[in-house]
Every structure is written in structure tokens, then in C-alpha cells.
Amino acid sequence: MKFKSFFGPMLLSEIENPFNSPDYLFELKFDGLRATIHVGPNTFIIYSRRGVNITHLYPELIAIKSLVKDNMIFDGEIVLFDKDKPNFSKLQERSHLKNKIKINHFSKENPVCFIAFDCIYKNKSLIDLPLLERKNILSKIEDSEYFIKTKYVLNNGKELFKKVKKLNLEGIVAKKINSIYQINTRSKDWIKIKNLKVEEFYIGGYYDDKKQSMIRVYLGEFRNDNFYFVGKVMIGKKNNVYKKIILETIQTKSPFKDYEDSKVKYIKPKLRCKIAYLERTKSNHLRQAVFKA
């Protein structure tokens, strides 16, 4: 790992249920854009999770330079708060801007902040230090309007998750307190537990690539006697519902009032399935939909 050069960040495994353990710390999972920030007296670079230099998109974050005297790398999330809660839709709008004048305008109208949960470089690599030692180094950096350190609790993940559900936040992250930072690795030392919503939706169509082990299913719901598209989900071909879907009669016309794609095989929306998802977008589509039953 080199200062100012991109590296793949440490990634999280996922489970469904919160737990308690003295071997873990627990912190909030923020609904934002994963990023690493390389910052020093003469440096300021923001890399996305996939290695894109996105420094120009968030000019307000350059204020972080004033907080450090050393060359440092922080790992965290770029978050846009709206009414005291992360607003991913507004953040997406900002991340797609290309015009410099608009970028500067929205940096003042809808500013973001960086939620730092790890410090992995301070004049040298810190990745082999245990997590709690890295947290201690991070704690020496002051919070500001644009830089906020995550708080964490030890042992009690279940209680934190209860509060997350009550506040309707994204979820929690459990991290082994002695975990080293594993570059470009999806590790079981870091675990995300999402606060997912579960609803039933009707299946209105599917796309079956014979070479794949899964099919893409198109979901909808009835509102005012019309059938509206809400999103897509992947279902394995070994699942019993796959056999039910492909036995349905193919319709010549899309059953969705607001969606049509020539690649999709449409069926009469009578089969229902249970779907877990994070939230609905402004267009009422499901984010991070997962087939449950």
C-alpha cells in the first residue's frame, strides 16, 4: 500500500441477525458512498471503492486538510444528510454531476461529510495493527463539519440494532477488535447486518439466460387497479419458484403500466414472493432487493 496510490478497501461479509460478542465492536452502517481519503499538508485525493478519483465531485471535503499534519489515509463513507438522516438519492444526484459550476453550487446547497471509521496510514502503513489501535489513532483527529468519526460500542450488537430499527437507519457493522486491515479482501472479520424491510410483490416477468444458474425476475405491485414495476431480483434455478415461473403462460404484452423491455418474458401477475430490501427510491423502486420466499 502506497500513499496517494489506490488500493482495494477491506470489504464486509453479511449475515441477517445481530449478535453480542466481547470479541467485536459494533458501529452504525451509514448509507453512503465508500471511499478512502489520502490527505496530508500537500495532498488531498478521494478514491471510490473501485479506484475512481472523485476528488473534484466533493470540493467541500478539502477542508479535511486543515485537520491533519501528517500524511494519512482514512477509510469511510461519504454521506449526505437530509433532516438528520443519510439521503442516498440526493448523494447519487451529486455523484453524477459533471458541470463544475453545478458541482460547486451543490457543494454549498447539499454538502456532504466524510464518516471515518478507520485510519490505515500515518506516515507509514497501519494495516497490520489491530483495529482498536487504529481506532485510537483515528480518535486523535478532531471532528468537524465535514469529518466525523464513527462511534462504536463493545459487545452489545443486539441493543444497537434495536435502536437502528427504531430510527429506521441502514444497519450496523460488527468488527473483530483485533482484526488487521485486509486490503481488497471480503473478510469475515467485518460483518454487516442490514435493517431490511420485507414485503410481498407479484412477479410480472423474467429474463432467463440459459448459460446462467439464476434468472432475473421483474416485480410489481397493484396500486389503484394498475400494476406498477418496483424492481428486479435474482432467483436461483434450483429454487422451486423457478419451476413455477417458467410453467406460466407467456404474455404478448407487458402487465406493467410503466415498464416494458423486449428481452423480458411477461407473465400474468399472480405468483407472489417475499422480498427483503433496504428502501424505496424516489421512483418507488426497491434498493438492494433480495428474494426471501
C-alpha positions as CSV (number, residue, x, y, z in Angstrom):
1,M,0.0,0.0,0.0
2,K,1.4,3.4,-1.0
3,F,0.3,6.9,0.0
4,K,-1.5,8.6,-2.9
5,S,-2.0,5.3,-4.8
6,F,-5.3,3.4,-5.0
7,F,-5.8,0.1,-3.2
8,G,-8.9,-2.0,-2.9
9,P,-10.5,-1.4,0.5
10,M,-11.4,-4.2,3.0
11,L,-14.9,-5.4,2.3
12,L,-17.6,-6.9,4.6
13,S,-19.3,-10.2,4.8
14,E,-23.1,-10.2,5.6
15,I,-25.4,-12.0,8.0
16,E,-29.1,-11.5,8.8
17,N,-29.2,-11.3,12.6
18,P,-27.4,-9.1,15.1
19,F,-25.4,-10.7,17.9
20,N,-23.4,-9.9,21.1
21,S,-19.8,-10.8,21.5
22,P,-16.9,-9.5,23.6
23,D,-14.6,-10.1,20.5
24,Y,-16.4,-7.5,18.4
25,L,-17.1,-3.8,18.4
26,F,-20.4,-2.6,16.8
27,E,-21.0,0.7,14.9
28,L,-23.6,2.2,12.7
29,K,-23.7,1.4,9.0
30,F,-24.1,4.6,7.0
31,D,-26.0,4.7,3.7
32,G,-23.4,6.5,1.6
33,L,-20.5,6.1,-0.8
34,R,-17.5,4.0,0.3
35,A,-14.3,6.0,-0.1
36,T,-10.7,6.3,1.0
37,I,-9.2,9.7,1.5
38,H,-5.4,10.3,1.2
39,V,-4.7,13.6,2.9
40,G,-1.6,15.5,4.0
41,P,-0.1,19.0,4.1
42,N,0.4,18.9,0.3
43,T,-2.1,16.1,-0.7
44,F,-5.8,15.6,-1.0
45,I,-7.2,12.7,-3.0
46,I,-10.5,10.8,-2.7
47,Y,-10.8,7.4,-4.3
48,S,-14.1,5.5,-4.7
49,R,-14.2,1.8,-3.8
50,R,-13.5,0.9,-7.4
51,G,-10.5,3.2,-7.7
52,V,-12.0,6.2,-9.5
53,N,-10.6,9.6,-8.4
54,I,-13.7,11.5,-7.3
55,T,-11.9,14.4,-5.5
56,H,-13.5,17.0,-7.9
57,L,-17.0,15.9,-7.0
58,Y,-16.8,17.0,-3.4
59,P,-14.8,20.2,-3.1
60,E,-16.2,20.9,0.4
61,L,-14.2,17.9,1.8
62,I,-10.9,19.6,1.1
63,A,-11.4,21.3,4.5
64,I,-10.3,18.0,6.0
65,K,-6.7,19.0,5.1
66,S,-6.7,21.5,8.0
67,L,-7.2,18.7,10.5
68,V,-4.0,16.8,9.8
69,K,-0.3,17.5,10.0
70,D,0.9,14.1,8.7
71,N,0.3,12.1,5.6
72,M,-2.8,9.9,6.4
73,I,-5.3,7.6,4.8
74,F,-8.8,7.4,6.1
75,D,-11.4,4.7,5.2
76,G,-15.1,5.6,5.5
77,E,-18.3,6.7,3.8
78,I,-19.2,9.9,2.0
79,V,-22.7,10.7,3.3
80,L,-25.2,13.4,2.5
81,F,-27.5,14.1,5.5
82,D,-31.1,15.4,5.0
83,K,-33.2,16.0,8.0
84,D,-30.6,14.3,10.2
85,K,-30.7,11.1,8.2
86,P,-28.5,9.9,5.3
87,N,-30.1,10.5,1.9
88,F,-28.7,8.2,-0.7
89,S,-30.8,9.5,-3.5
90,K,-29.5,13.1,-3.1
91,L,-26.0,11.7,-2.8
92,Q,-26.4,9.9,-6.1
93,E,-27.5,13.1,-7.8
94,R,-24.3,14.7,-6.6
95,S,-22.2,11.8,-7.7
96,H,-23.5,12.1,-11.3
97,L,-22.7,15.8,-11.7
98,K,-20.1,16.8,-14.4
99,N,-20.5,20.5,-14.7
100,K,-18.0,22.3,-12.4
101,I,-20.4,25.2,-11.7
102,K,-23.2,22.8,-10.6
103,I,-20.7,20.8,-8.5
104,N,-19.7,24.0,-6.7
105,H,-23.3,25.1,-6.3
106,F,-24.4,21.8,-4.8
107,S,-21.4,21.6,-2.5
108,K,-22.9,24.6,-0.7
109,E,-26.6,23.7,-1.2
110,N,-26.3,19.9,-0.4
111,P,-22.9,19.4,1.3
112,V,-21.6,16.0,2.1
113,C,-19.5,14.9,5.0
114,F,-17.0,12.1,5.4
115,I,-17.8,9.5,8.1
116,A,-14.4,8.0,9.0
117,F,-14.3,4.5,10.5
118,D,-10.7,3.6,10.1
119,C,-7.2,5.1,9.8
120,I,-4.9,2.9,7.8
121,Y,-1.9,5.1,7.2
122,K,0.0,7.7,9.2
123,N,3.3,8.4,7.5
124,K,3.5,4.6,7.2
125,S,1.1,1.7,6.8
126,L,-1.0,0.8,9.8
127,I,-2.8,-2.2,8.2
128,D,-1.1,-4.7,10.4
129,L,-2.1,-3.0,13.7
130,P,-5.2,-4.4,15.5
131,L,-8.4,-2.5,14.8
132,L,-8.6,-0.9,18.3
133,E,-5.1,0.5,17.9
134,R,-6.1,2.0,14.6
135,K,-9.3,3.4,16.2
136,N,-7.1,5.0,18.9
137,I,-5.0,6.8,16.2
138,L,-8.2,7.9,14.4
139,S,-9.6,9.3,17.7
140,K,-6.8,11.9,17.8
141,I,-8.3,13.6,14.7
142,E,-10.9,16.3,15.6
143,D,-14.4,16.1,14.3
144,S,-15.5,19.0,12.1
145,E,-18.4,20.0,9.8
146,Y,-17.1,17.7,7.1
147,F,-15.2,15.0,9.0
148,I,-17.0,12.8,11.6
149,K,-15.5,9.8,13.3
150,T,-17.8,6.8,13.9
151,K,-18.8,6.0,17.5
152,Y,-18.8,2.3,18.5
153,V,-20.0,0.1,21.3
154,L,-18.3,-3.1,22.6
155,N,-20.1,-6.4,22.9
156,N,-23.7,-5.3,22.6
157,G,-24.7,-5.5,19.0
158,K,-28.3,-6.5,19.6
159,E,-29.1,-3.4,21.6
160,L,-27.5,-1.1,18.9
161,F,-29.5,-2.9,16.2
162,K,-32.8,-2.3,18.1
163,K,-32.0,1.4,18.1
164,V,-31.2,1.3,14.4
165,K,-34.6,-0.3,13.6
166,K,-36.4,2.3,15.7
167,L,-34.6,5.1,13.9
168,N,-35.0,3.4,10.5
169,L,-31.3,3.5,9.7
170,E,-29.4,1.3,7.3
171,G,-28.0,-1.2,9.8
172,I,-24.9,-2.0,11.9
173,V,-21.4,-3.3,11.3
174,A,-19.6,-5.8,13.6
175,K,-15.8,-5.8,13.5
176,K,-13.4,-8.0,15.4
177,I,-11.5,-5.8,17.8
178,N,-8.2,-7.4,16.9
179,S,-8.7,-7.5,13.1
180,I,-6.0,-6.3,10.9
181,Y,-6.9,-4.4,7.7
182,Q,-7.1,-6.8,4.8
183,I,-6.7,-4.9,1.5
184,N,-9.0,-5.9,-1.3
185,T,-10.5,-8.8,0.7
186,R,-14.1,-9.6,1.7
187,S,-13.4,-10.7,5.2
188,K,-15.5,-12.5,7.9
189,D,-13.7,-10.2,10.5
190,W,-16.0,-7.4,9.4
191,I,-19.8,-8.2,9.1
192,K,-22.7,-6.0,8.0
193,I,-26.2,-6.6,9.4
194,K,-28.7,-4.6,7.4
195,N,-32.0,-3.3,8.6
196,L,-34.1,-4.7,5.8
197,K,-37.8,-4.3,5.1
198,V,-39.8,-7.3,4.0
199,E,-42.9,-7.2,1.7
200,E,-44.7,-9.4,-0.8
201,F,-44.7,-8.5,-4.5
202,Y,-46.1,-10.0,-7.7
203,I,-44.0,-11.5,-10.4
204,G,-44.7,-9.9,-13.8
205,G,-41.9,-11.3,-15.9
206,Y,-38.5,-12.8,-16.1
207,Y,-35.3,-13.0,-18.1
208,D,-33.7,-16.4,-18.4
209,D,-30.1,-16.7,-19.7
210,K,-29.7,-20.4,-20.3
211,K,-26.0,-20.1,-19.5
212,Q,-26.6,-18.7,-16.0
213,S,-27.6,-20.5,-12.8
214,M,-30.1,-17.7,-11.9
215,I,-32.9,-15.8,-13.6
216,R,-33.8,-12.2,-13.3
217,V,-37.3,-11.7,-12.0
218,Y,-39.3,-8.5,-12.6
219,L,-41.5,-7.4,-9.6
220,G,-44.6,-5.2,-9.3
221,E,-47.4,-4.2,-7.1
222,F,-51.0,-3.1,-7.7
223,R,-52.0,0.5,-6.9
224,N,-55.4,1.9,-7.9
225,D,-56.1,-1.2,-10.1
226,N,-52.9,-0.7,-12.1
227,F,-49.8,-2.9,-11.9
228,Y,-46.5,-0.9,-11.4
229,F,-42.9,-2.0,-11.7
230,V,-40.9,-1.9,-8.5
231,G,-37.7,-3.6,-9.3
232,K,-35.8,-6.8,-10.2
233,V,-34.4,-9.7,-8.1
234,M,-32.2,-12.7,-8.9
235,I,-33.6,-16.2,-8.2
236,G,-31.6,-19.4,-8.4
237,K,-32.8,-22.1,-10.8
238,K,-32.6,-24.7,-8.1
239,N,-35.3,-22.8,-6.2
240,N,-38.8,-24.3,-6.5
241,V,-40.3,-21.0,-7.6
242,Y,-38.2,-21.1,-10.8
243,K,-40.2,-24.1,-12.0
244,K,-43.4,-22.4,-11.2
245,I,-42.4,-19.2,-13.1
246,I,-41.3,-21.0,-16.3
247,L,-44.5,-23.0,-16.4
248,E,-46.6,-19.8,-16.6
249,T,-48.1,-18.8,-20.0
250,I,-46.0,-16.1,-21.7
251,Q,-48.0,-12.9,-22.3
252,T,-47.5,-10.8,-25.5
253,K,-47.9,-7.5,-23.6
254,S,-46.2,-6.2,-20.5
255,P,-48.5,-6.3,-17.5
256,F,-46.7,-3.3,-16.0
257,K,-48.3,0.1,-16.6
258,D,-44.9,1.8,-16.5
259,Y,-42.3,-0.7,-17.7
260,E,-41.5,-2.6,-20.9
261,D,-38.4,-4.4,-22.2
262,S,-38.4,-6.6,-25.3
263,K,-36.0,-9.1,-23.7
264,V,-38.4,-9.9,-20.8
265,K,-40.8,-12.8,-20.9
266,Y,-44.0,-11.5,-19.4
267,I,-46.5,-13.5,-17.3
268,K,-49.8,-12.8,-15.7
269,P,-49.0,-11.3,-12.2
270,K,-50.5,-13.9,-9.9
271,L,-47.4,-15.5,-8.3
272,R,-46.3,-13.7,-5.2
273,C,-42.9,-13.7,-3.5
274,K,-41.4,-12.3,-0.3
275,I,-38.7,-9.7,-0.9
276,A,-36.3,-8.1,1.6
277,Y,-35.0,-4.6,0.6
278,L,-33.2,-1.7,2.0
279,E,-35.5,1.2,1.0
280,R,-37.6,2.6,-1.9
281,T,-36.1,5.2,-4.2
282,K,-38.0,8.4,-5.2
283,S,-39.4,6.5,-8.2
284,N,-40.7,3.8,-5.8
285,H,-38.2,1.2,-6.9
286,L,-36.6,-1.2,-4.4
287,R,-32.9,-0.8,-3.4
288,Q,-30.8,-3.9,-2.8
289,A,-33.7,-6.3,-3.3
290,V,-33.2,-9.9,-2.2
291,F,-35.5,-12.9,-2.7
292,K,-36.6,-14.5,0.6
293,A,-39.5,-16.9,-0.1
